[in-house]
Amino acid sequence: MKKVINTLLDKLAEQAGEVATCKVALATAAEESAQYYKWWQDEVAITKELKATVIRVEGELAGVPAQYKSNEVSG
């Protein structure tokens, strides 16, 4: 009977170690996810800002007389 109890205790200790390992992996994944989400939100904000700038510049260019507009884009 004592052997069975010791075997069960060993198995429980092993499972506890596996649970601890999984918790560490989960915490790491959660941190990476939070960093990715922040990066994504920053990208969305920058894209929105750039689109607004393009619209503003296009509006300003609409008011420029045709003789001053270039037909080529300089690189």
ChimeraX commands (.cxc) that place a marker at each C-alpha (Angstrom):
marker #1 position 0.00,0.00,0.00 radius 0.5
marker #1 position 2.84,2.35,0.87 radius 0.5
marker #1 position 4.40,1.72,-2.55 radius 0.5
marker #1 position 1.15,2.73,-4.28 radius 0.5
marker #1 position 0.94,5.92,-2.22 radius 0.5
marker #1 position 4.57,6.80,-3.01 radius 0.5
marker #1 position 3.96,6.15,-6.71 radius 0.5
marker #1 position 0.90,8.40,-6.64 radius 0.5
marker #1 position 2.81,11.10,-4.81 radius 0.5
marker #1 position 5.59,10.93,-7.41 radius 0.5
marker #1 position 3.05,11.24,-10.21 radius 0.5
marker #1 position 1.42,14.21,-8.48 radius 0.5
marker #1 position 4.79,15.89,-8.02 radius 0.5
marker #1 position 5.56,15.31,-11.71 radius 0.5
marker #1 position 2.22,16.78,-12.75 radius 0.5
marker #1 position 2.76,19.77,-10.48 radius 0.5
marker #1 position 6.06,20.39,-12.25 radius 0.5
marker #1 position 4.33,20.17,-15.63 radius 0.5
marker #1 position 1.67,22.63,-14.47 radius 0.5
marker #1 position 4.37,25.06,-13.33 radius 0.5
marker #1 position 6.12,24.76,-16.70 radius 0.5
marker #1 position 2.84,25.41,-18.51 radius 0.5
marker #1 position 2.15,28.46,-16.35 radius 0.5
marker #1 position 5.55,29.92,-17.29 radius 0.5
marker #1 position 4.87,29.26,-20.97 radius 0.5
marker #1 position 1.43,30.84,-20.67 radius 0.5
marker #1 position 2.85,33.94,-18.98 radius 0.5
marker #1 position 5.47,34.27,-21.73 radius 0.5
marker #1 position 2.82,33.91,-24.44 radius 0.5
marker #1 position 0.61,36.49,-22.72 radius 0.5
marker #1 position 3.50,38.97,-22.55 radius 0.5
marker #1 position 4.35,38.46,-26.22 radius 0.5
marker #1 position 0.69,38.88,-27.11 radius 0.5
marker #1 position 0.49,42.14,-25.16 radius 0.5
marker #1 position 3.62,43.45,-26.90 radius 0.5
marker #1 position 2.23,42.49,-30.31 radius 0.5
marker #1 position -1.11,44.15,-29.52 radius 0.5
marker #1 position 0.66,47.37,-28.51 radius 0.5
marker #1 position 2.77,47.29,-31.68 radius 0.5
marker #1 position -0.38,46.72,-33.75 radius 0.5
marker #1 position -2.19,49.62,-32.09 radius 0.5
marker #1 position 0.83,51.88,-32.75 radius 0.5
marker #1 position 0.83,50.81,-36.42 radius 0.5
marker #1 position -2.90,51.52,-36.73 radius 0.5
marker #1 position -2.43,55.00,-35.23 radius 0.5
marker #1 position 0.53,55.79,-37.52 radius 0.5
marker #1 position -1.37,54.56,-40.59 radius 0.5
marker #1 position -4.38,56.69,-39.67 radius 0.5
marker #1 position -2.11,59.71,-39.21 radius 0.5
marker #1 position -0.37,59.11,-42.56 radius 0.5
marker #1 position -3.67,58.72,-44.40 radius 0.5
marker #1 position -4.89,62.01,-42.93 radius 0.5
marker #1 position -1.64,63.67,-44.06 radius 0.5
marker #1 position -2.07,62.32,-47.60 radius 0.5
marker #1 position -5.64,63.64,-47.74 radius 0.5
marker #1 position -4.48,67.03,-46.44 radius 0.5
marker #1 position -1.62,67.26,-48.96 radius 0.5
marker #1 position -3.87,66.16,-51.83 radius 0.5
marker #1 position -6.29,68.90,-50.81 radius 0.5
marker #1 position -3.49,71.45,-50.78 radius 0.5
marker #1 position -2.28,70.27,-54.19 radius 0.5
marker #1 position -5.78,70.64,-55.60 radius 0.5
marker #1 position -5.46,74.37,-55.08 radius 0.5
marker #1 position -2.10,74.65,-56.89 radius 0.5
marker #1 position -2.40,75.95,-60.47 radius 0.5
marker #1 position -1.72,73.28,-63.12 radius 0.5
marker #1 position 1.35,75.10,-64.46 radius 0.5
marker #1 position 3.15,74.54,-61.13 radius 0.5
marker #1 position 2.32,70.85,-60.84 radius 0.5
marker #1 position 4.96,68.36,-61.90 radius 0.5
marker #1 position 3.95,65.42,-64.07 radius 0.5
marker #1 position 6.78,63.32,-62.63 radius 0.5
marker #1 position 7.43,62.26,-59.10 radius 0.5
marker #1 position 11.02,62.88,-58.09 radius 0.5
marker #1 position 12.77,60.11,-56.22 radius 0.5
marker link #1:1,2 radius 0.2
marker link #1:2,3 radius 0.2
marker link #1:3,4 radius 0.2
marker link #1:4,5 radius 0.2
marker link #1:5,6 radius 0.2
marker link #1:6,7 radius 0.2
marker link #1:7,8 radius 0.2
marker link #1:8,9 radius 0.2
marker link #1:9,10 radius 0.2
marker link #1:10,11 radius 0.2
marker link #1:11,12 radius 0.2
marker link #1:12,13 radius 0.2
marker link #1:13,14 radius 0.2
marker link #1:14,15 radius 0.2
marker link #1:15,16 radius 0.2
marker link #1:16,17 radius 0.2
marker link #1:17,18 radius 0.2
marker link #1:18,19 radius 0.2
marker link #1:19,20 radius 0.2
marker link #1:20,21 radius 0.2
marker link #1:21,22 radius 0.2
marker link #1:22,23 radius 0.2
marker link #1:23,24 radius 0.2
marker link #1:24,25 radius 0.2
marker link #1:25,26 radius 0.2
marker link #1:26,27 radius 0.2
marker link #1:27,28 radius 0.2
marker link #1:28,29 radius 0.2
marker link #1:29,30 radius 0.2
marker link #1:30,31 radius 0.2
marker link #1:31,32 radius 0.2
marker link #1:32,33 radius 0.2
marker link #1:33,34 radius 0.2
marker link #1:34,35 radius 0.2
marker link #1:35,36 radius 0.2
marker link #1:36,37 radius 0.2
marker link #1:37,38 radius 0.2
marker link #1:38,39 radius 0.2
marker link #1:39,40 radius 0.2
marker link #1:40,41 radius 0.2
marker link #1:41,42 radius 0.2
marker link #1:42,43 radius 0.2
marker link #1:43,44 radius 0.2
marker link #1:44,45 radius 0.2
marker link #1:45,46 radius 0.2
marker link #1:46,47 radius 0.2
marker link #1:47,48 radius 0.2
marker link #1:48,49 radius 0.2
marker link #1:49,50 radius 0.2
marker link #1:50,51 radius 0.2
marker link #1:51,52 radius 0.2
marker link #1:52,53 radius 0.2
marker link #1:53,54 radius 0.2
marker link #1:54,55 radius 0.2
marker link #1:55,56 radius 0.2
marker link #1:56,57 radius 0.2
marker link #1:57,58 radius 0.2
marker link #1:58,59 radius 0.2
marker link #1:59,60 radius 0.2
marker link #1:60,61 radius 0.2
marker link #1:61,62 radius 0.2
marker link #1:62,63 radius 0.2
marker link #1:63,64 radius 0.2
marker link #1:64,65 radius 0.2
marker link #1:65,66 radius 0.2
marker link #1:66,67 radius 0.2
marker link #1:67,68 radius 0.2
marker link #1:68,69 radius 0.2
marker link #1:69,70 radius 0.2
marker link #1:70,71 radius 0.2
marker link #1:71,72 radius 0.2
marker link #1:72,73 radius 0.2
marker link #1:73,74 radius 0.2
marker link #1:74,75 radius 0.2
view
